[in-house]
Amino acid sequence: MAANVIVIGAGVYGAAVAASLARRGARVVVVEAGLPAHGTSGATFSWTNASAKPAGPYRDLNVAGLAAHRRLAAEATGATRADWYHESGNLQWAAAGDDEARQKLRAKVTGLLDDGYQARWLSRSEAADIEPGIDSAGLPADEIAFFPHEGWVAPERLISYLLSVAAAHGAELLTGDGVVALETSAGQVSAVRMASGRTLAVAAVVNCAGPRAGVIAELVGLDLPMRNTCGLLVRVSAAALPVSRVVHAPRVHLRPDGAAGLLMHSPALDEAVRTSDTGPVVADDTAVRRLLEAGRALCPAAHDAAVDGVRIGERPIPGDGLPVLGRAADLPNFHFAVSHSGVTLCLQAGGLVADEVLGLDRDEALAPFRFERFRAAPGPAAGAIPS
């Protein structure tokens, strides 16, 4: 069994991998340049789903990811109950008059049903019954897709729980100290050097660095193509929670966020996120205002809700949009756990990666997501990224 496993990153993937390893007796050190959940994992819409994924191994992995969340939530009871997991469902519809979008939604639902995925169509009145906070005037008369087993996760609470599990099994967490070098010897990673000057001897390394995964890979001479994108989220607080499910409307996406919060997102406005002259990533004020207008129009109860946070997250997107998971062939003790949809995938994919670190054969599950595919052939041109 591997000892001295260094997990780089304390987001959802790092926490999930660390918990899985530590539970089975591995000696684990999680290293994080900042603080847990303060990177991408703390600024994500965190929609748990498989409906947005194309049929095949990627969708299958996400379906397994949903099941893994249910299992973890079921085992967390009492003081550690799963207050991070909300399998409340997801509503989605196309804009009025957008025949192309409606046809795509019909085709998607048909394909999912054929694949055994839970989905059903709702009328306007049915949707209004389960989400009375939504302005029914903004709903089409019919063809509102409902995916009952999707939902959302509070990433900070999930990460806190997983890291507490890891710590209870002896894992160590080092924060505020970034990785600056990885030393190799005889075709293996032998040590990790930190910004503080500390050097950690290793038996294995797991790259869970999210948007910086390509930078970490470069430290061992591996070229991981990344095409990260930024996302803009606005949180408002209300006296009563106006929405209880994930809602994907044409102009705005909504979901609950805590007891009295509402999170808003619009992919169309993500391009307004930019790097300022002083360095930090910021959002254009006009985009924030437009996002609020769209959210309040769809959910009138949020009209007077106070804005209590603008979040900007950098999504880690491998070059072809698919996850990069498992060991590197050239450095068999260097492992990847990098993807978009990390909240959905972290428990299942992180568990598979941990299995492989510990010497178990998970090649059948991980084969479609190996790093080496980027060496075999050029990836597809940049385009739509699987969510």
N, C-alpha and C positions, 0 to 999 in steps of 0.2 A: 504494500500500500504506500502511495506517495506521501512523503513528508515535505515540509517546507514549501508548500504550494503558495506562490505569490499571485494574488488576484489583483489586477490593476483596474481600479475604478470601483466606486461604491454607489453606483446607480442600481437600477432594478436587476440588470444582469449580474453585476458583481456581487450583490447581496444574495441573489438566488444561487449562484455557483458556490459562494462561500458557505452558505447554509447546507447545501447538498454535500459538499466535501467534508465539512466539519462533523456533520451528523454521523458520518461513516469512519471517523477516526483519523482523517488526515489533519496534519498540522497546517493551519491556514493563516496567512497574513494578508489582509486587505489593505492596499495602499491607495490613498486618495489625495490628489493635489489640493482639493478644496475641502468641502464637507459633504457627507452623504446626502444624496437627493438634491444637491444644490446645482447640478448641471442640467442636462436634458431631462432627466427623470422628474425634476421638480418643475418643469415648464412644458408639460405635455397634456394634450386633450385626454390621453389615457383611455381611449375607447377599446374595450375588449371585444374582438370580433374575428370572424373568418369570412364574412360575407363579401368583404372588399377584395378578397384575394382570388387570383385565377385558379381554376381547377388544377389539381396536381399536387406534388409534394409540398408546395408552399401552403396551400389551403389546408392540406392534411395536418401539417405541423401546427397551424393556428387552431384547428379544431381540437387537436390534442392539448394545445395550450389552454384553451377554455376549460377542458376537463381537469387539467392540473390545478387551475385556480379553484374549481369546485372542491377538489380533494383537500387542498390546503385550508380552505375556508371551513370545511367540515371538521377538520382536526383541531382547529383553533377555537377553543371554548373557554368559558369562564373569564378570567382576567385577561386572557389573550385572544378573546373572540375576534373574529375577522371583520373589524369595523372598516377595513379598507376595500372590501369586495362588494360590489353592488350589481347583481345580475338582474337588472330591472327591465331590460329590453331596449330596443332601438327602433325608432320610426324614421322612415325615409320616403320622400316623394319628389317628383319632378315638377319643374315650374310649369305653370299654365301656358299652353301654346308651344311648349318645347317638345315637339314630337320625337326628336332624336333622343333626348334624355329619357322620355317615357319609354321608348322602345328598348333602350339599353337597360332600364330598370326591369322591364318585363322579362327580357332575356336573362338577366342576372338571377331573378327570382326563380324562373323556370329551371335554370341550370342548377341552382342550389337545391331546389326541391328534388330534382332528379338524383342529386348526390346524397340525399337523405338529410339535408340541413333543414332545421326548423325555421319556417317562414310562413307568413300568411298575409292575405290582403285585407285591409280595413277600409270601410267607407268613412266619409267625413264625420258622421255622427258617432261611429265606433271609436275613431281616433280622439274625438273631442271628449268622449266619455272617460277614456283612460288618461287623457292629458287636458283637463279643463282649463289649465292656465294658458293654453295656446289659443290664439285668436282664430276661431273657426273660419273666418273670412280668408285667412291665409292658407287654408287647406283645400286641396282639390276635392271634387265630389266623391271620387273613388280612387282605387289603385294607390293606396298608401301602404307601403310595405312595412310589416312589423316582424322583427326578429327577436323572439322572446328570450333567447338564451344569451344575448349580448348584453353589454352594460358598460360599466366603468370601474376604475380602480383609483383609490387615493394613493398615489405612488409613495409619498413620504411615509405613510403609515405602513405600507407593505414593506418598504425597505427597512424601516425601524424594526419590524417584527422579524424579518429574515436575519438581520444583523444580530438581533438579540438571541435568536436560535443558534447562530454561528458562535457567538460569544459564550453561550452556555455550554458549548462543546469544545471550548478552548481556543477559538479563533481570536486573533489579535487585529485591531483596526488602527492603522496609522493615518492620520489626517493632516492636511496642510503641508504635505511633503510630496512633491511630484517626482516621477521617474525621469531621470536624465540619461541613463545609459543601461544597456543590457550587455553583459559580458558573455561570450560564448567560448566553448572549448570542446574539441572532439565531436563537433556536430550537435552540441547541446547548449542550451542556455545554462550558464553556471552561476550567475550572480546578477542582482539588480542594484544599480547605484541610484541613490536618491539625491535630490537637490540639497538636502541638509548635509551631504557627505557620507551618510550612512550607507553601508553596503550589506545586502542581504544575500546569503547563499541560498540557492534554490534547487529543488528537484524538478519543479515544473512551474510554468508561468501561464496564466490565463489572461488574455487581452480583452478586458471588458471596458475599454476606455471610450466607448461611444464615439462622438465626433472626432476624437483624437486617436482612434484606433489605427489609422494609417500612419500617424506619426510614430506610435509605439512600434508598429511593424517595421518601419524604416530602421529602427535601432538595431534590428537583427538582419537587415538587408533584404527584407521582404517588401515588395511593392504592392500594397493594397489600395486599389483605386477607390476613392470615395467621392461622392457628389452630394455632400450634405446640403440641406436646405434649412431655412429658418421658419419658425411658425410664431404667429402673434395670437395671444390669448388675452382676453379681458375678463376680469372677475368683478361681479357686482354682488352686493349683499342686500337682502330684502328681509322684511319682518317675518314673512312666511315663504317657504320654498315654493316657487311658482311652477317648477318642472320636476318631475320625478324620474324621467327616463332620458336616455340619449336621444336627441332629435337632430336629424339631418335634413334641414329645409334647404331649398335652392340657394338662398342668399346668406344663411347663417346656420351654424351648428351650435347646439346648446346641450349642456348637461348639468346636473346638480353638482355642487362643490361644497361639501360640508352641510351643516344643519340649515343654514340660511344663505347659501351662496349659489350663484349661477355663473357658469363659465361659458364664454362665447368665443367662437372661432369662425373664420371664413377663409378657405384656401385662396380665394380670389384676392385677399388683402395681404397675404403673406409676403408678396413681393415688395410691400412698403417697408419691410424691415431692412435696415441698412447699418453699416458701420459708421459711427460718427467720426468727426475730425480728431477727437480725443481718444478714440479706440473702442469704447463700449458699443455694443449693438443696440440700436434704438429703433423705435417705430415712429412713423410719420403721424403727427397729431390728427391729420385728416382721416387716416385709415382707422385710428381708434374711434373717432367720432362716427364714421360710417358703420363700423362694426356695432357700436352701441345702438345706432338708429335701427339697424336691421334686427338686432336682438329684441329691442323694445317694441318694435312694430309687430313681431311675431308673438311676443309674450308681454301683453300690456301691464301685467302685474310688476314687471321690472322697470316700468317707466320712470318711477321716482327712486329706484334703487341706487344707492351710492356706489361709485366705482371705488373699489378698495385694492386694486392691483392690476397692473399690466405686466404680463409675463412674456418673455421671448425665449424660445428654446431653439437650439440647433439640432436638427434631426440627423442622426448618423445613417447615411444611405450608402451602402456598398455600390460599386460601379454599375452593376446590373439590376439593382433594386432588391436583390434577394439576400437572405442572411449569409454570413460567413461564420461557420461553426466547426469546431473540432481542431485536431492537431494539424500542424504544418508538416508536410512530408519531409522537407529538408531539415527541420528542427523538431523532432518528434516530441519534445517536452515543452514546446511552445504551442499554445492553443488559442483559438479565437472564439469569442461569443459576442458577435456584433451584428446588429440588424436594425432596420426600421421595425415598428410594431413591437418594440421591446417589452412593453407592458403586457401584451397578450402572450408573447412567446417566452418570457424570461424563465418561468418555472419549468416548462417542458424542455425547451432547448438548453437552458442552463443545467438541468439535470442530466441530459444526454452528454453534454460536454464534461461535466464532473465525472460521469461514468467512465468516459474515455481517459481522463486524467488518471483515474484509479485502475486502469488496465483492462476495463471491460470492452468487449467488442460492440460498438454501436455504429459500425460502418454502413449497415443497410439504411439506418435512419439519417445519418449525416452525409452520406455520399453526394446527394444533390447540392450540398451547401459547402463543399470543401473550398479552401482558398485556391487550390491548384487549378480550378476552372478558369481563372483569369490568365493563366499561362497557356492554356490549351488553345484558346481562340479569342479574338476580340469580342468584347461584350456588345450588346445591342446599343444602338444610338440612344442618347438621353431622350426620355419621353415620360409617359405616365409612370409614376412610381407606385407599386403596390403599397397600400396603406398598412 
